[in-house]
Amino acid sequence: MQFRHHICDDLAYRLRAHGISHPTDEQVYDYGLHLLDNILHDSGRSLEEFPPMPLPQDDWNVLAENPFIAEQLNYDRDRERVQWAERFDQLNDDQRHAYNQVMVSVEQNEGQVFFLNGPGGTGKTFVYRTVCHKVRSEGWIALCVASSGVAALLLKGGRTSHSMFKIPVQGLCDTSTCAINKQSRLADMLRRVNVIIWDEVVMQNRFVVSHMSICPYIQIYYQMGPGGCRSHNARHL
Ligand SMILES: Nc1ncnc2c1ncn2[C@@H]1O[C@H](COP(=O)(O)OP(=O)(O)OP(=O)(O)O)[C@@H](O)[C@H]1O
């Protein structure tokens, strides 16, 4: 109670951004408790386990959307559509073949895994950007990850795969698991993903690749970059 004013000092602003034009102090503190509870839920705990902490009284879920989902949907769909159309018209035959294979799987929710392989500068990035624009123009989620921070910088909305999927950094083996609680907001977002584009996947430890391809959260990922990666259930393009 003693520190609540300091902990919640930016929440009045956030509530105003959500349409509550004059939030009372009680609303601000209650919203703060709700956010604390959300953070604890991400690690499988809850405020109820920490008496005498008060519990939130209002249902703030209707107000506070999942920030992971909001981030992935925060694209201007009309702009994405225009960018998709520009690129789609320019695809050459091979690129169009790869694009069509992936988009059929995405649209029909087939959950296939593809590897796109080719020499440097042959237009692999061009294809996956076209896929991304199409998916985002439909209001769907395209996750872009890369095995290195530098490669992730080149992707729109890109993150490193370790950061996105909480992949263990050390001691990877065939029983390793990603540190994602299935009740977390990150897991909720992953369950809604339509396509995952994974640049430079061949740089990844083989246990990461084989586990992600059977992970129930993941419907599809789509590898770009030179190299000869193989997987029993991947289609090579
Ligand atoms: N169909 C196309 N029409 C016009 N420009 C294209 C087309 N395909 C690729 N390009 C251009 O060619 C250049 C190289 O393409 P891109 O970066 O997609 O290759 P890449 O295979 O991903 O290369 P790397 O393996 O080095 O990452 C880029 O400037 C891209 O805009």
PDBQT file of the ligand as one rigid body, heavy atoms in Angstrom, charges set to zero:
ROOT
HETATM    1  N1  LIG A 301      11.074 -10.331 -58.119  1.00  0.00    +0.000 N 
HETATM    2  C1  LIG A 301      11.843  -9.289 -57.831  1.00  0.00    +0.000 A 
HETATM    3  N2  LIG A 301      11.604  -8.102 -58.425  1.00  0.00    +0.000 NA
HETATM    4  C2  LIG A 301      12.370  -7.032 -58.151  1.00  0.00    +0.000 A 
HETATM    5  N3  LIG A 301      13.411  -7.040 -57.282  1.00  0.00    +0.000 NA
HETATM    6  C3  LIG A 301      13.688  -8.197 -56.671  1.00  0.00    +0.000 A 
HETATM    7  C4  LIG A 301      12.924  -9.380 -56.907  1.00  0.00    +0.000 A 
HETATM    8  N4  LIG A 301      13.445 -10.367 -56.149  1.00  0.00    +0.000 NA
HETATM    9  C5  LIG A 301      14.475  -9.827 -55.473  1.00  0.00    +0.000 A 
HETATM   10  N5  LIG A 301      14.625  -8.532 -55.781  1.00  0.00    +0.000 N 
HETATM   11  C6  LIG A 301      15.645  -7.618 -55.265  1.00  0.00    +0.000 C 
HETATM   12  O1  LIG A 301      16.906  -8.292 -55.350  1.00  0.00    +0.000 OA
HETATM   13  C7  LIG A 301      17.695  -7.975 -54.218  1.00  0.00    +0.000 C 
HETATM   14  C8  LIG A 301      18.118  -9.262 -53.516  1.00  0.00    +0.000 C 
HETATM   15  O2  LIG A 301      16.950  -9.941 -53.076  1.00  0.00    +0.000 OA
HETATM   16  P1  LIG A 301      16.797 -10.565 -51.613  1.00  0.00    +0.000 P 
HETATM   17  O3  LIG A 301      17.389  -9.653 -50.593  1.00  0.00    +0.000 OA
HETATM   18  O4  LIG A 301      15.375 -10.939 -51.458  1.00  0.00    +0.000 OA
HETATM   19  O5  LIG A 301      17.724 -11.850 -51.776  1.00  0.00    +0.000 OA
HETATM   20  P2  LIG A 301      18.075 -12.977 -50.708  1.00  0.00    +0.000 P 
HETATM   21  O6  LIG A 301      18.032 -14.269 -51.412  1.00  0.00    +0.000 OA
HETATM   22  O7  LIG A 301      17.214 -12.850 -49.504  1.00  0.00    +0.000 OA
HETATM   23  O8  LIG A 301      19.565 -12.583 -50.348  1.00  0.00    +0.000 OA
HETATM   24  P3  LIG A 301      20.448 -13.073 -49.084  1.00  0.00    +0.000 P 
HETATM   25  O9  LIG A 301      20.526 -14.576 -49.133  1.00  0.00    +0.000 OA
HETATM   26  O10 LIG A 301      21.763 -12.412 -49.330  1.00  0.00    +0.000 OA
HETATM   27  O11 LIG A 301      19.745 -12.572 -47.865  1.00  0.00    +0.000 OA
HETATM   28  C9  LIG A 301      16.874  -7.065 -53.335  1.00  0.00    +0.000 C 
HETATM   29  O12 LIG A 301      17.230  -5.730 -53.605  1.00  0.00    +0.000 OA
HETATM   30  C10 LIG A 301      15.450  -7.326 -53.800  1.00  0.00    +0.000 C 
HETATM   31  O13 LIG A 301      14.613  -6.188 -53.608  1.00  0.00    +0.000 OA
ENDROOT
TORSDOF 0
